[in-house]
């Protein structure tokens, strides 16, 4: 049991005093999950990282099957956008003994 009288076995004077004295206006509001994410992980989901504007939540997805489909789609999209290997290296242009590039035009 805590000093405030909360917890298992909250009986007696402390429990009666806690229920009588505290109203919903006096109690601090609980943190939202967005506030908890920001506090614990440093993730601010309410502010755009690009422009700093306010963002709002439009959906909560809790179904594991739907989450897996979304993540698989994003992984496939990312893999298609990135080449599997870089293009082959090219040598610098060949130079003639005159010091001009091989394709340079000569003026007579």
Backbone as CSV, one residue per row, in Angstrom:
resi,resn,N_x,N_y,N_z,CA_x,CA_y,CA_z,C_x,C_y,C_z
1,UNK,0.849,-1.166,0.000,0.000,0.000,0.000,0.901,1.238,0.000
2,UNK,0.483,2.248,-0.729,1.252,3.483,-0.800,0.794,4.458,0.266
3,UNK,1.538,5.557,0.402,1.155,6.569,1.396,-0.209,7.177,1.093
4,UNK,-0.536,7.233,-0.186,-1.817,7.825,-0.572,-2.984,6.880,-0.342
5,UNK,-2.692,5.648,0.052,-3.770,4.713,0.330,-4.225,3.949,-0.895
6,UNK,-3.428,3.984,-1.949,-3.805,3.235,-3.148,-3.142,1.880,-3.112
7,UNK,-3.661,0.966,-3.859,-3.066,-0.363,-3.958,-3.982,-1.414,-3.374
8,UNK,-3.472,-2.635,-3.393,-4.261,-3.746,-2.862,-4.450,-3.578,-1.359
9,UNK,-5.633,-3.871,-0.919,-5.921,-3.818,0.506,-6.084,-2.414,1.044
10,UNK,-6.454,-1.488,0.189,-6.647,-0.103,0.640,-7.946,-0.031,1.424
11,UNK,-7.818,-0.107,2.718,-8.996,-0.035,3.584,-8.701,0.933,4.715
12,UNK,-9.697,1.283,5.424,-9.506,2.110,6.605,-9.519,3.591,6.306
13,UNK,-8.842,4.349,7.144,-8.891,5.804,7.103,-8.226,6.366,5.843
14,UNK,-7.105,5.820,5.419,-6.400,6.344,4.246,-7.255,6.177,2.993
15,UNK,-7.911,5.031,2.839,-8.757,4.794,1.672,-9.976,5.705,1.697
16,UNK,-10.583,5.893,2.840,-11.757,6.759,2.954,-11.383,8.205,2.691
17,UNK,-10.228,8.620,3.185,-9.789,9.993,2.978,-9.491,10.245,1.498
18,UNK,-8.899,9.285,0.816,-8.560,9.448,-0.594,-9.804,9.581,-1.453
19,UNK,-10.812,8.785,-1.206,-12.023,8.845,-2.012,-12.838,10.094,-1.717
20,UNK,-12.815,10.585,-0.496,-13.603,11.753,-0.141,-12.974,13.057,-0.633
21,UNK,-11.666,13.180,-0.508,-10.988,14.435,-0.792,-10.741,14.692,-2.277
22,UNK,-10.484,13.683,-3.035,-10.072,13.928,-4.427,-11.263,13.874,-5.368
23,UNK,-11.390,14.916,-6.150,-12.402,14.926,-7.192,-11.686,14.898,-8.534
24,UNK,-12.439,14.789,-9.595,-11.820,14.711,-10.917,-11.114,16.018,-11.282
25,UNK,-11.552,17.144,-10.727,-10.918,18.422,-11.029,-9.568,18.555,-10.333
26,UNK,-9.413,17.941,-9.164,-8.177,18.047,-8.405,-7.105,17.093,-8.892
27,UNK,-7.500,15.951,-9.431,-6.548,14.953,-9.890,-5.888,15.392,-11.189
28,UNK,-4.579,15.212,-11.323,-3.939,15.539,-12.598,-4.403,14.557,-13.684
29,UNK,-4.524,15.064,-14.896,-4.967,14.216,-16.004,-3.868,13.216,-16.344
30,UNK,-4.280,12.034,-16.763,-3.321,11.006,-17.164,-2.658,11.423,-18.473
31,UNK,-1.425,10.971,-18.673,-0.705,11.284,-19.911,-1.310,10.497,-21.060
32,UNK,-1.372,11.130,-22.221,-1.814,10.407,-23.414,-0.671,9.515,-23.874
33,UNK,-0.974,8.542,-24.732,0.096,7.654,-25.196,1.090,8.412,-26.059
34,UNK,0.658,9.467,-26.748,1.584,10.288,-27.534,2.571,11.004,-26.604
35,UNK,2.088,11.485,-25.470,2.966,12.136,-24.502,3.944,11.140,-23.892
36,UNK,3.463,9.921,-23.664,4.339,8.889,-23.111,5.445,8.506,-24.098
37,UNK,5.095,8.383,-25.389,6.107,8.079,-26.410,7.178,9.166,-26.446
38,UNK,6.749,10.409,-26.362,7.695,11.521,-26.394,8.583,11.507,-25.158
39,UNK,8.003,11.230,-24.011,8.759,11.246,-22.759,9.737,10.085,-22.662
40,UNK,9.303,8.887,-23.020,10.135,7.701,-22.843,11.132,7.515,-23.986
41,UNK,10.669,7.636,-25.239,11.515,7.322,-26.383,11.997,8.556,-27.142
42,UNK,11.494,9.727,-26.806,11.880,10.931,-27.523,11.246,11.026,-28.898
43,UNK,10.111,10.356,-29.090,9.407,10.360,-30.364,8.242,11.343,-30.263
44,UNK,8.251,12.349,-31.112,7.157,13.317,-31.115,6.283,13.036,-32.327
45,UNK,5.174,12.341,-32.127,4.308,11.964,-33.244,3.291,13.044,-33.569
46,UNK,3.299,14.118,-32.820,2.338,15.189,-33.060,2.930,16.348,-33.845
47,UNK,4.230,16.272,-34.186,4.899,17.335,-34.935,5.600,16.725,-36.140
48,UNK,5.416,17.329,-37.317,6.039,16.852,-38.548,7.547,17.084,-38.480
49,UNK,8.333,16.057,-38.804,9.788,16.165,-38.768,10.321,17.023,-39.908
50,UNK,9.568,17.142,-41.000,10.028,17.901,-42.160,9.743,19.392,-41.999
51,UNK,8.489,19.752,-41.730,8.114,21.170,-41.712,7.845,21.710,-40.313
52,UNK,7.721,20.844,-39.314,7.449,21.291,-37.960,5.983,21.584,-37.690
53,UNK,5.101,21.311,-38.657,3.673,21.553,-38.485,3.017,20.510,-37.595
54,UNK,1.815,20.798,-37.178,1.062,19.883,-36.322,0.506,18.727,-37.139
55,UNK,0.592,17.533,-36.587,0.020,16.353,-37.227,-1.088,15.821,-36.329
56,UNK,-2.002,15.068,-36.942,-3.059,14.468,-36.142,-3.157,12.987,-36.486
57,UNK,-3.625,12.230,-35.553,-3.748,10.785,-35.718,-5.068,10.502,-36.418
58,UNK,-5.013,9.725,-37.493,-6.237,9.424,-38.239,-6.692,7.981,-38.052
59,UNK,-5.808,7.100,-37.527,-6.216,5.707,-37.334,-5.315,5.029,-36.318
60,UNK,-5.870,4.061,-35.613,-5.135,3.178,-34.720,-5.262,1.779,-35.305
61,UNK,-4.160,1.181,-35.647,-4.201,-0.169,-36.215,-3.665,-1.126,-35.167
62,UNK,-4.506,-2.070,-34.754,-4.128,-3.024,-33.729,-4.136,-4.462,-34.239
63,UNK,-4.734,-4.702,-35.398,-4.824,-6.048,-35.945,-3.460,-6.469,-36.497
64,UNK,-2.905,-7.557,-35.964,-1.562,-8.008,-36.346,-1.471,-8.361,-37.829
65,UNK,-2.513,-8.931,-38.399,-2.506,-9.307,-39.812,-2.405,-8.060,-40.692
66,UNK,-3.143,-7.049,-40.367,-3.122,-5.803,-41.136,-1.753,-5.123,-41.008
67,UNK,-1.189,-5.122,-39.814,0.127,-4.520,-39.601,1.177,-5.250,-40.431
68,UNK,1.142,-6.580,-40.452,2.098,-7.357,-41.242,1.973,-7.036,-42.732
69,UNK,0.750,-6.890,-43.229,0.550,-6.554,-44.648,1.127,-5.181,-44.979
70,UNK,0.901,-4.218,-44.110,1.415,-2.870,-44.340,2.943,-2.874,-44.343
71,UNK,3.551,-3.536,-43.357,5.006,-3.576,-43.288,5.616,-4.318,-44.473
72,UNK,4.985,-5.411,-44.911,5.479,-6.146,-46.080,5.410,-5.271,-47.328
73,UNK,4.337,-4.511,-47.471,4.200,-3.609,-48.623,5.289,-2.528,-48.604
74,UNK,5.548,-1.955,-47.438,6.566,-0.923,-47.337,7.958,-1.471,-47.614
75,UNK,8.243,-2.688,-47.153,9.546,-3.310,-47.422,9.717,-3.589,-48.907
76,UNK,8.664,-4.067,-49.563,8.735,-4.341,-50.998,8.913,-3.044,-51.779
77,UNK,8.228,-2.009,-51.369,8.333,-0.708,-52.043,9.746,-0.136,-51.889
78,UNK,10.328,-0.258,-50.703,11.680,0.241,-50.453,12.709,-0.564,-51.241
79,UNK,12.531,-1.874,-51.290,13.475,-2.722,-52.023,13.428,-2.427,-53.514
80,UNK,12.260,-2.131,-54.060,12.131,-1.836,-55.485,12.726,-0.475,-55.816
81,UNK,12.687,0.456,-54.902,13.190,1.796,-55.151,14.715,1.854,-55.109
82,UNK,15.356,0.962,-54.359,16.803,0.965,-54.235,17.400,-0.069,-55.169
83,UNK,18.429,0.303,-55.942,19.063,-0.691,-56.807,19.762,-1.752,-55.960
84,UNK,19.808,-2.970,-56.484,20.413,-4.054,-55.716,21.921,-3.900,-55.626
85,UNK,22.549,-3.308,-56.647,23.978,-3.038,-56.594,24.263,-1.748,-57.356
86,UNK,25.345,-1.092,-57.015,25.647,0.176,-57.689,26.062,-0.059,-59.146
87,UNK,25.950,0.950,-59.993,26.354,0.786,-61.386,27.860,0.575,-61.470
88,UNK,28.326,-0.062,-62.544,29.766,-0.324,-62.658,30.559,0.979,-62.780
89,UNK,31.783,0.937,-62.307,32.649,2.116,-62.369,33.108,2.357,-63.800
90,UNK,33.342,3.607,-64.128,33.843,3.956,-65.452,35.227,4.575,-65.306
91,UNK,36.028,4.339,-66.292,37.368,4.928,-66.307,37.268,6.373,-66.763
92,UNK,38.249,7.202,-66.428,38.227,8.572,-66.924,38.451,8.596,-68.428
93,UNK,38.095,9.677,-69.111,38.289,9.725,-70.554,39.765,9.583,-70.920
94,UNK,40.000,8.894,-72.039,41.376,8.695,-72.499,41.929,10.003,-73.035
95,UNK,43.213,10.250,-72.813,43.855,11.475,-73.287,44.882,11.129,-74.353
96,UNK,44.993,12.027,-75.313,46.028,11.881,-76.344,47.338,12.451,-75.826
97,UNK,48.340,12.243,-76.570,49.640,12.778,-76.167,49.686,14.293,-76.193
98,UNK,48.743,14.930,-76.926,48.709,16.398,-76.994,48.087,16.994,-75.727
99,UNK,47.527,16.167,-74.877,46.928,16.644,-73.658,45.456,16.962,-73.777
100,UNK,44.885,16.793,-74.972,43.467,17.035,-75.171,42.706,15.719,-75.056
101,UNK,41.442,15.754,-74.613,40.647,14.536,-74.560,40.513,13.916,-75.945
102,UNK,40.315,12.616,-76.014,40.263,11.873,-77.268,39.147,12.377,-78.193
103,UNK,38.056,12.823,-77.681,36.937,13.261,-78.514,36.954,14.739,-78.844
104,UNK,37.989,15.456,-78.448,38.019,16.904,-78.667,38.251,17.235,-80.139
105,UNK,37.577,18.231,-80.617,37.711,18.641,-82.024,38.946,19.522,-82.176
106,UNK,39.597,19.358,-83.304,40.775,20.168,-83.588,40.406,21.257,-84.584
107,UNK,40.838,22.458,-84.307,40.551,23.570,-85.178,41.779,23.798,-86.059
108,UNK,41.549,23.875,-87.395,42.668,24.050,-88.305,42.892,25.483,-88.666
